[in-house]
Amino acid sequence: MTGRFARLLGLASVLLATVACQTGPAQAAPGWEPPLQTATARHDVVTWGASADQMGQGTADRGYRLVAHTSAAGGDLRVRLSNAFGDRPLTLDSVYAGLQSQGAALKAGSNKRLTFDGARTVTVPAGATAWSDPLPGSLPAGSNLVVSLHSPDAAGPATGHWMAMQTSYATQGDHTAEESAANWTETTGSWWYLDSVSVRPSNPATGAVVALGDSITDGWASTTDLNRRWPDYLARRLQKADTEVKGVADEGISGNQVLADGAGQAALHRLDRDVLSQPGVRTVFLFEGVNDIKAHTGVTAADLIAGYQEIVRRAHAAGKCVVASTVGPFEGWSEWDPAGEAVRQEVNQYIRTSGEFDGTADFDRILRSPYDQARMLPFLDGGDHIHPNDKGMAAMADSVDLASLDCNR
């Protein structure tokens, strides 16, 4: 406990020195709980995250109403807007945060303007991100937060997360302040420009885990709009458990690889932005590798293991723990072959026995059929023999040793 306490004091000191606070008095909005009152030093913790990627071209005078399901509870909500893949500055002239009622409609009185260094407008340089000022009030765990934003002149490559497994909404013109759904008639299955949400928990020891992964972590084959990705199930377990880890950020990208760019930047190339920069992160949960194996690019077990080792080295250098899971079975998927299966088995043996991680999970053991260990158990199969269904997602989350996430370095 002495090491953890010292680490938390250091983190709190850094954040107190760098976080810009909203100026002037502010009142808690109806629909939000009253602001948290505590004399104890606190720190921000990520409560929702989605990996940034290039989304195509931005559109001028476009508004987005983005639904994000949070994990950890806390006050002083902040959002991070991303222009990581833009080739020019991105201006957002109106950003609001509220609570979902139904569809694009918000709970009455919950929609509140966010500011950036006290200003209503923020311009995010190309390749950069921007945090909002803290919004007074408390956000309960497991909330459907709605962030509405508008850009008057967006153009060039947009940044976002294309496979959200969540219905959000879009419109032309600035309707961000409206709580009604009347002008939000278009839908989108992506999150635009928003890549992180943080809160300040009442318990200063609260931490978070970031799930670094591919389409399985991203939730493909889980039910849209019901938050049944395996990190969602994990977040619900953590809320009920006697643990200091409460925040969960899902940093999966469909098709992502550890070593090579393609479907999003490789895990090695996005580690700092998507994972290590998230506030309050205590543990990185690494579950990637199947796309490297099935791509038939000649990646060997030694190559993949070297990639894992670099992630561990960089995470440890940042003071984070790493829990890794074995790579799941995928025989029956069109790209499966015996050579790739041999690489998977060698990689999984390394994960189970090397001792280089701070903890391990064995999703392979949870998902595989007892009759053919290269295949997924049909009961857990989403239908394509590589992506688990809702039951498979739940089984994965249930198998995680929560104590391994509450790690201290």
Solvent accessible surface area in square Angstrom, and as a share of the most:
residue,aa,sasa,rsa
1,M,162,0.72
2,T,118,0.69
3,G,43,0.41
4,R,25,0.09
5,F,126,0.53
6,A,62,0.48
7,R,55,0.20
8,L,17,0.09
9,L,88,0.44
10,G,38,0.36
11,L,46,0.23
12,A,8,0.06
13,S,69,0.44
14,V,90,0.52
15,L,25,0.12
16,L,111,0.55
17,A,87,0.68
18,T,96,0.56
19,V,20,0.11
20,A,44,0.34
21,C,92,0.55
22,Q,56,0.25
23,T,107,0.62
24,G,57,0.55
25,P,137,0.86
26,A,45,0.35
27,Q,156,0.69
28,A,37,0.29
29,A,5,0.04
30,P,92,0.58
31,G,51,0.49
32,W,19,0.07
33,E,86,0.39
34,P,103,0.65
35,P,53,0.33
36,L,56,0.28
37,Q,157,0.70
38,T,56,0.33
39,A,115,0.89
40,T,73,0.43
41,A,50,0.39
42,R,44,0.16
43,H,3,0.01
44,D,1,0.00
45,V,0,0.00
46,V,0,0.00
47,T,1,0.00
48,W,16,0.05
49,G,3,0.03
50,A,3,0.02
51,S,0,0.00
52,A,1,0.01
53,D,20,0.10
54,Q,97,0.43
55,M,29,0.13
56,G,33,0.32
57,Q,121,0.54
58,G,13,0.13
59,T,64,0.37
60,A,49,0.38
61,D,61,0.32
62,R,44,0.16
63,G,0,0.00
64,Y,14,0.05
65,R,0,0.00
66,L,0,0.00
67,V,0,0.00
68,A,0,0.00
69,H,44,0.20
70,T,4,0.02
71,S,5,0.03
72,A,0,0.00
73,A,44,0.34
74,G,3,0.03
75,G,3,0.03
76,D,32,0.17
77,L,2,0.01
78,R,23,0.08
79,V,0,0.00
80,R,9,0.03
81,L,0,0.00
82,S,0,0.00
83,N,4,0.02
84,A,21,0.17
85,F,41,0.17
86,G,12,0.12
87,D,87,0.45
88,R,110,0.40
89,P,87,0.55
90,L,9,0.04
91,T,28,0.16
92,L,0,0.00
93,D,45,0.23
94,S,4,0.03
95,V,0,0.00
96,Y,24,0.09
97,A,0,0.00
98,G,0,0.00
99,L,12,0.06
100,Q,28,0.13
101,S,68,0.44
102,Q,146,0.65
103,G,27,0.26
104,A,6,0.05
105,A,29,0.22
106,L,11,0.06
107,K,101,0.43
108,A,87,0.67
109,G,25,0.24
110,S,0,0.00
111,N,14,0.07
112,K,70,0.30
113,R,60,0.22
114,L,2,0.01
115,T,18,0.10
116,F,10,0.04
117,D,120,0.62
118,G,40,0.38
119,A,46,0.36
120,R,150,0.55
121,T,63,0.37
122,V,18,0.10
123,T,73,0.42
124,V,0,0.00
125,P,78,0.49
126,A,50,0.39
127,G,52,0.50
128,A,31,0.24
129,T,51,0.30
130,A,20,0.15
131,W,67,0.24
132,S,0,0.00
133,D,3,0.02
134,P,12,0.07
135,L,14,0.07
136,P,35,0.22
137,G,3,0.02
138,S,6,0.04
139,L,1,0.00
140,P,51,0.32
141,A,41,0.32
142,G,38,0.36
143,S,14,0.09
144,N,55,0.28
145,L,0,0.00
146,V,2,0.01
147,V,0,0.00
148,S,0,0.00
149,L,1,0.00
150,H,7,0.03
151,S,4,0.02
152,P,54,0.34
153,D,85,0.44
154,A,9,0.07
155,A,47,0.36
156,G,5,0.05
157,P,26,0.16
158,A,1,0.01
159,T,1,0.00
160,G,3,0.03
161,H,7,0.03
162,W,135,0.47
163,M,10,0.04
164,A,0,0.00
165,M,23,0.10
166,Q,14,0.06
167,T,37,0.21
168,S,0,0.00
169,Y,28,0.11
170,A,2,0.02
171,T,9,0.05
172,Q,90,0.40
173,G,15,0.15
174,D,71,0.37
175,H,41,0.18
176,T,1,0.01
177,A,59,0.46
178,E,58,0.26
179,E,50,0.22
180,S,60,0.38
181,A,36,0.28
182,A,75,0.58
183,N,64,0.33
184,W,6,0.02
185,T,110,0.64
186,E,70,0.31
187,T,93,0.54
188,T,23,0.14
189,G,45,0.44
190,S,14,0.09
191,W,12,0.04
192,W,39,0.14
193,Y,8,0.03
194,L,1,0.00
195,D,4,0.02
196,S,0,0.00
197,V,0,0.00
198,S,0,0.00
199,V,0,0.00
200,R,24,0.09
201,P,6,0.04
202,S,65,0.42
203,N,71,0.36
204,P,41,0.26
205,A,15,0.12
206,T,8,0.05
207,G,2,0.02
208,A,0,0.00
209,V,1,0.01
210,V,0,0.00
211,A,2,0.02
212,L,0,0.00
213,G,0,0.00
214,D,3,0.02
215,S,10,0.07
216,I,7,0.03
217,T,0,0.00
218,D,7,0.04
219,G,0,0.00
220,W,116,0.41
221,A,36,0.28
222,S,9,0.06
223,T,58,0.34
224,T,65,0.38
225,D,61,0.32
226,L,89,0.44
227,N,15,0.07
228,R,91,0.33
229,R,16,0.06
230,W,1,0.00
231,P,2,0.01
232,D,20,0.10
233,Y,46,0.17
234,L,1,0.00
235,A,12,0.09
236,R,86,0.31
237,R,72,0.26
238,L,0,0.00
239,Q,57,0.26
240,K,182,0.77
241,A,28,0.22
242,D,157,0.81
243,T,20,0.12
244,E,36,0.16
245,V,0,0.00
246,K,42,0.18
247,G,0,0.00
248,V,11,0.06
249,A,0,0.00
250,D,23,0.12
251,E,1,0.00
252,G,0,0.00
253,I,3,0.01
254,S,23,0.15
255,G,29,0.28
256,N,0,0.00
257,Q,32,0.14
258,V,0,0.00
259,L,48,0.24
260,A,46,0.36
261,D,82,0.42
262,G,63,0.60
263,A,42,0.32
264,G,8,0.08
265,Q,55,0.25
266,A,0,0.00
267,A,0,0.00
268,L,23,0.11
269,H,108,0.48
270,R,0,0.00
271,L,0,0.00
272,D,80,0.42
273,R,51,0.19
274,D,1,0.01
275,V,0,0.00
276,L,30,0.15
277,S,56,0.36
278,Q,4,0.02
279,P,19,0.12
280,G,7,0.07
281,V,4,0.02
282,R,6,0.02
283,T,0,0.00
284,V,0,0.00
285,F,0,0.00
286,L,2,0.01
287,F,7,0.03
288,E,4,0.02
289,G,0,0.00
290,V,9,0.05
291,N,11,0.06
292,D,1,0.00
293,I,9,0.05
294,K,26,0.11
295,A,33,0.25
296,H,106,0.47
297,T,97,0.57
298,G,61,0.59
299,V,31,0.18
300,T,66,0.38
301,A,5,0.04
302,A,70,0.54
303,D,62,0.32
304,L,0,0.00
305,I,28,0.14
306,A,53,0.41
307,G,2,0.02
308,Y,2,0.01
309,Q,71,0.31
310,E,61,0.28
311,I,0,0.00
312,V,12,0.07
313,R,145,0.53
314,R,48,0.18
315,A,0,0.00
316,H,48,0.22
317,A,89,0.69
318,A,48,0.37
319,G,26,0.25
320,K,30,0.13
321,C,1,0.00
322,V,0,0.00
323,V,1,0.00
324,A,1,0.01
325,S,2,0.01
326,T,0,0.00
327,V,2,0.01
328,G,6,0.06
329,P,2,0.01
330,F,1,0.00
331,E,32,0.14
332,G,38,0.36
333,W,64,0.22
334,S,108,0.70
335,E,60,0.27
336,W,61,0.22
337,D,43,0.22
338,P,99,0.62
339,A,72,0.56
340,G,8,0.07
341,E,20,0.09
342,A,63,0.49
343,V,27,0.15
344,R,0,0.00
345,Q,75,0.34
346,E,103,0.46
347,V,0,0.00
348,N,0,0.00
349,Q,101,0.45
350,Y,28,0.11
351,I,2,0.01
352,R,86,0.31
353,T,88,0.51
354,S,40,0.26
355,G,71,0.68
356,E,70,0.31
357,F,20,0.08
358,D,49,0.25
359,G,15,0.15
360,T,65,0.38
361,A,10,0.08
362,D,30,0.16
363,F,0,0.00
364,D,1,0.00
365,R,135,0.49
366,I,39,0.20
367,L,1,0.00
368,R,59,0.21
369,S,9,0.06
370,P,90,0.57
371,Y,201,0.76
372,D,53,0.27
373,Q,92,0.41
374,A,14,0.11
375,R,93,0.34
376,M,7,0.03
377,L,52,0.26
378,P,105,0.66
379,F,130,0.54
380,L,13,0.06
381,D,19,0.10
382,G,34,0.33
383,G,58,0.56
384,D,41,0.21
385,H,68,0.30
386,I,6,0.03
387,H,14,0.06
388,P,0,0.00
389,N,34,0.17
390,D,25,0.13
391,K,108,0.46
392,G,0,0.00
393,M,0,0.00
394,A,24,0.19
395,A,29,0.22
396,M,0,0.00
397,A,0,0.00
398,D,89,0.46
399,S,38,0.24
400,V,3,0.02
401,D,82,0.43
402,L,26,0.13
403,A,75,0.58
404,S,20,0.13
405,L,0,0.00
406,D,35,0.18
407,C,22,0.13
408,N,63,0.32
409,R,129,0.47
